[in-house]
Amino acid sequence: MATVEEIQQKYAIVGRTEELKKLILARSVGKHILIEGEVGVGKTTVARAISSYFDSGFYRVDCNEETLSHNLVGYWDPPLVIAKGYIEDSYVFGPLASAMLNGGCLFINEINRMPESTQNSLLTALDEGILDIPKLKTIRAHKDFFVVATQNPAAHVGVTVLGEALKDRFIWVKLDYQNPEEEILIIKKEANLHDSNSDNVAKVCQNIIQMTRELTSIRRGSSIRGAIDLAGLISNSGKESSTKNWVEAGIMALYNKIELEDGVTRSKIEIITDIILSTLNEVDFQ
């Protein structure tokens, strides 16, 4: 599909061909999109690319347990209300209201961290394209208004199960980790690896994060960000063949990017060290 190739080239997206096809199809028929995937799989990147490709404005809200309705819709500014009254100049439009008024993509990051009471404020906007702002006006959505929301898998700590009514308003697209070949290309690009050893460095970094995803002692393995960080540290150290350097850099890059299963007695440092040593034993840097 020419459109997919154009998006990949214009926004420097490696792979994601099938996912982009699904996103384009959903957007072309006016559906709102829910992208599910682990941390670091590129959910934000593809959402912004789809928005930009269709010449839409991009309005973002990052969710947590304290995200309230006014963070989406907007609020009255008290000093302006006192000075001018309940007029439009006294109202600060939130990302939902702005996207509906101007036409554009409302990007809701980690929607399943949003409290259920806040989720409910989205329903009429998604279903009927209507948003009622008391004392001001009722907004009817611009024809180019659409929503792209992302969520982490339900197994993640701190997430809220989306209500059935809200889920029913979305088309669902899953983003898994990319295949090793594509991840290696991304690592080389994002870590600016250009020397003669770049292929080996990128391959080792990808193998390391792949192992973090497969070990039973690790609940959540590293995203590609761990490999990019590790590759950047190694490529700038000038000591690519030093085992000690790989271990030190690996701990720095991966410590905050993995979560151990409950009951595991070994430390993150021990597990990361073993992964790196095991991987290096299988690679020839000469």
C-alpha positions as CSV (number, residue, x, y, z in Angstrom):
1,M,0.0,0.0,0.0
2,A,1.5,3.3,-1.2
3,T,0.0,5.2,1.7
4,V,1.8,3.0,4.3
5,E,5.1,3.3,2.5
6,E,4.7,7.1,2.4
7,I,4.0,7.2,6.1
8,Q,7.0,5.0,6.9
9,Q,9.3,7.2,4.9
10,K,7.9,10.5,6.0
11,Y,7.9,9.8,9.7
12,A,10.9,7.4,9.8
13,I,8.9,4.4,11.0
14,V,10.7,1.0,10.7
15,G,8.2,-1.7,9.8
16,R,4.7,-1.7,11.3
17,T,3.2,-2.2,7.9
18,E,0.2,-4.3,9.0
19,E,-0.5,-2.1,12.0
20,L,-0.4,1.0,9.8
21,K,-2.8,-0.5,7.4
22,K,-5.3,-1.2,10.2
23,L,-4.9,2.4,11.6
24,I,-5.4,4.0,8.1
25,L,-8.5,1.8,7.5
26,A,-10.0,2.8,10.9
27,R,-9.2,6.5,10.3
28,S,-10.6,6.4,6.8
29,V,-14.0,5.2,8.0
30,G,-14.1,7.7,10.9
31,K,-13.6,5.3,13.8
32,H,-11.8,6.0,17.1
33,I,-8.8,3.8,17.7
34,L,-7.5,2.1,20.8
35,I,-3.9,0.9,20.5
36,E,-2.7,-1.7,23.0
37,G,0.8,-2.6,23.6
38,E,3.7,-2.8,26.0
39,V,5.7,0.2,27.1
40,G,8.1,1.3,24.3
41,V,6.6,-0.4,21.3
42,G,5.9,2.9,19.5
43,K,2.2,3.5,20.3
44,T,2.8,7.3,20.4
45,T,4.9,7.3,17.3
46,V,2.3,5.7,15.1
47,A,-0.5,7.7,16.5
48,R,1.3,11.0,15.8
49,A,2.2,9.8,12.3
50,I,-1.4,8.9,11.5
51,S,-2.6,12.3,12.8
52,S,0.1,14.2,10.9
53,Y,-0.5,12.3,7.7
54,F,-4.2,13.3,7.7
55,D,-3.2,16.9,8.4
56,S,-4.9,16.9,11.8
57,G,-4.1,18.9,14.8
58,F,-2.6,16.8,17.7
59,Y,-4.0,17.3,21.2
60,R,-2.5,15.1,23.9
61,V,-3.5,14.2,27.4
62,D,-1.3,11.8,29.6
63,C,-3.5,9.9,32.1
64,N,-2.9,8.9,35.6
65,E,-5.2,8.2,38.6
66,E,-5.6,11.9,39.2
67,T,-6.8,12.8,35.7
68,L,-10.2,14.5,36.1
69,S,-12.9,15.6,33.7
70,H,-11.6,19.2,33.6
71,N,-8.2,17.9,32.4
72,L,-10.0,16.7,29.3
73,V,-12.8,19.2,28.7
74,G,-11.5,22.4,30.2
75,Y,-12.4,24.8,33.1
76,W,-13.5,28.2,34.0
77,D,-10.7,30.6,34.9
78,P,-11.8,32.2,38.2
79,P,-10.2,35.6,37.8
80,L,-11.6,36.0,34.3
81,V,-15.0,34.8,35.4
82,I,-15.0,37.5,38.0
83,A,-13.9,40.1,35.6
84,K,-15.9,39.2,32.5
85,G,-18.5,36.6,33.6
86,Y,-19.3,33.3,32.0
87,I,-18.2,34.0,28.5
88,E,-16.0,32.1,26.1
89,D,-13.0,34.3,26.9
90,S,-13.2,33.1,30.5
91,Y,-13.0,29.4,29.6
92,V,-9.8,27.4,29.1
93,F,-10.6,24.7,26.6
94,G,-9.1,21.3,27.3
95,P,-7.6,18.9,24.7
96,L,-11.0,17.1,24.1
97,A,-12.9,20.4,23.6
98,S,-10.1,21.8,21.4
99,A,-9.9,18.7,19.2
100,M,-13.7,18.7,18.7
101,L,-13.8,22.4,17.9
102,N,-10.9,22.6,15.5
103,G,-10.9,19.1,14.1
104,G,-7.9,16.9,15.0
105,C,-6.6,14.0,16.8
106,L,-7.1,13.7,20.6
107,F,-4.3,11.4,21.7
108,I,-5.1,9.9,25.1
109,N,-1.9,8.3,26.5
110,E,-2.5,5.3,28.8
111,I,-6.3,5.6,28.9
112,N,-6.5,2.7,31.3
113,R,-4.8,4.8,34.0
114,M,-7.7,7.2,33.8
115,P,-10.3,6.9,36.6
116,E,-13.7,5.4,35.6
117,S,-15.5,8.6,36.5
118,T,-13.3,10.6,34.0
119,Q,-13.8,7.9,31.3
120,N,-17.5,8.6,31.4
121,S,-16.9,12.2,30.3
122,L,-15.7,10.8,26.9
123,L,-18.8,8.8,26.1
124,T,-21.1,11.4,24.4
125,A,-18.1,12.9,22.6
126,L,-17.1,9.6,21.1
127,D,-20.6,8.3,20.5
128,E,-22.5,11.3,19.3
129,G,-19.8,13.9,18.7
130,I,-21.4,16.2,21.3
131,L,-19.8,17.8,24.3
132,D,-21.9,19.9,26.6
133,I,-20.1,22.7,28.6
134,P,-22.4,24.0,31.3
135,K,-23.0,27.8,31.2
136,L,-21.1,28.1,27.9
137,K,-22.3,26.0,24.9
138,T,-22.7,22.6,23.4
139,I,-19.9,21.6,21.1
140,R,-20.6,19.5,18.0
141,A,-17.5,17.8,16.8
142,H,-15.7,19.0,13.6
143,K,-15.8,16.3,10.9
144,D,-12.1,15.7,11.2
145,F,-12.2,15.0,15.0
146,F,-11.0,11.5,16.0
147,V,-9.5,9.9,19.0
148,V,-6.4,7.6,19.3
149,A,-6.0,6.2,22.8
150,T,-3.3,3.8,24.0
151,Q,-3.3,1.4,26.9
152,N,-0.9,-1.0,28.5
153,P,-1.9,-4.6,28.9
154,A,-4.2,-5.3,31.8
155,A,-1.5,-7.1,33.7
156,H,0.4,-3.9,34.4
157,V,0.3,-2.4,37.8
158,G,-1.8,0.7,38.3
159,V,-4.1,0.3,35.4
160,T,-7.9,0.6,35.5
161,V,-10.1,-1.7,33.5
162,L,-11.9,0.3,30.8
163,G,-15.7,0.3,31.1
164,E,-17.5,-1.8,28.5
165,A,-19.4,1.3,27.3
166,L,-16.1,3.1,26.5
167,K,-14.4,0.1,24.9
168,D,-17.4,-0.3,22.6
169,R,-16.6,3.1,21.0
170,F,-13.1,2.0,19.9
171,I,-11.6,0.0,17.1
172,W,-8.8,-2.2,18.7
173,V,-5.3,-2.5,17.3
174,K,-2.5,-4.5,19.0
175,L,1.2,-3.5,18.8
176,D,3.5,-6.3,19.8
177,Y,7.3,-6.1,20.0
178,Q,8.7,-6.0,16.5
179,N,10.7,-8.8,15.0
180,P,14.5,-8.9,15.8
181,E,15.5,-7.6,12.3
182,E,13.4,-4.5,12.6
183,E,14.5,-3.9,16.1
184,I,18.1,-4.0,15.1
185,L,17.5,-1.4,12.4
186,I,15.8,0.8,14.9
187,I,18.6,0.4,17.4
188,K,21.2,1.4,14.8
189,K,19.1,4.4,13.8
190,E,18.2,5.7,17.2
191,A,21.6,5.1,18.8
192,N,23.5,6.6,15.8
193,L,25.6,3.5,15.2
194,H,27.7,4.0,12.1
195,D,31.0,2.3,12.6
196,S,32.2,-1.0,11.3
197,N,31.1,-2.8,14.5
198,S,27.6,-1.3,14.5
199,D,25.8,-4.4,13.3
200,N,27.3,-6.5,16.1
201,V,26.6,-4.0,18.8
202,A,23.0,-3.6,17.7
203,K,22.5,-7.4,17.4
204,V,23.9,-8.0,20.9
205,C,21.7,-5.3,22.4
206,Q,18.6,-6.8,20.7
207,N,19.5,-10.3,21.9
208,I,19.9,-9.0,25.5
209,I,16.5,-7.3,25.6
210,Q,14.9,-10.4,23.8
211,M,16.2,-12.5,26.7
212,T,14.7,-10.2,29.3
213,R,11.3,-10.9,27.6
214,E,11.7,-14.6,27.7
215,L,13.0,-15.4,31.2
216,T,10.4,-16.7,33.5
217,S,11.9,-14.8,36.5
218,I,11.1,-11.5,34.7
219,R,7.5,-10.3,34.7
220,R,8.0,-7.4,32.2
221,G,11.0,-7.4,29.9
222,S,12.7,-4.4,28.4
223,S,11.3,-2.5,25.5
224,I,13.6,-1.4,22.7
225,R,14.5,1.7,24.7
226,G,16.7,-0.5,26.8
227,A,18.6,-1.7,23.8
228,I,18.9,1.8,22.4
229,D,20.2,3.1,25.7
230,L,22.7,0.2,26.0
231,A,23.9,0.7,22.4
232,G,24.4,4.4,23.0
233,L,26.4,3.8,26.2
234,I,28.6,1.1,24.5
235,S,29.2,3.0,21.3
236,N,30.4,6.1,23.2
237,S,32.6,4.2,25.7
238,G,35.3,3.2,23.2
239,K,35.5,-0.3,24.8
240,E,33.0,-2.4,22.9
241,S,34.8,-5.6,23.5
242,S,35.2,-5.2,27.3
243,T,32.9,-7.6,29.1
244,K,33.1,-5.4,32.3
245,N,32.0,-2.4,30.3
246,W,29.0,-4.3,28.8
247,V,27.9,-5.5,32.2
248,E,28.2,-2.0,33.7
249,A,26.4,-0.4,30.8
250,G,23.7,-3.1,30.8
251,I,22.9,-2.6,34.4
252,M,22.6,1.2,33.8
253,A,20.4,0.8,30.8
254,L,18.1,-2.1,31.9
255,Y,17.7,-1.8,35.7
256,N,14.7,0.5,35.5
257,K,13.2,-1.2,32.4
258,I,12.5,-4.7,33.8
259,E,10.2,-6.0,36.5
260,L,10.8,-9.2,38.4
261,E,8.2,-11.8,39.2
262,D,7.0,-11.9,42.8
263,G,9.1,-14.3,44.9
264,V,12.3,-14.1,42.8
265,T,15.2,-14.1,45.3
266,R,17.9,-13.0,42.9
267,S,18.5,-9.3,42.3
268,K,18.0,-7.3,39.1
269,I,21.7,-6.7,39.0
270,E,22.5,-10.5,39.2
271,I,19.9,-11.3,36.5
272,I,21.0,-8.6,34.1
273,T,24.6,-9.6,34.6
274,D,23.9,-13.2,33.7
275,I,21.9,-12.2,30.6
276,I,24.7,-10.1,29.3
277,L,27.4,-12.7,30.0
278,S,25.3,-15.4,28.3
279,T,24.7,-13.2,25.3
280,L,28.4,-12.2,24.9
281,N,29.5,-15.8,25.0
282,E,27.6,-16.4,21.8
283,V,28.9,-13.4,19.9
284,D,32.3,-13.0,18.2
285,F,33.3,-9.3,18.0
286,Q,36.4,-9.9,16.0
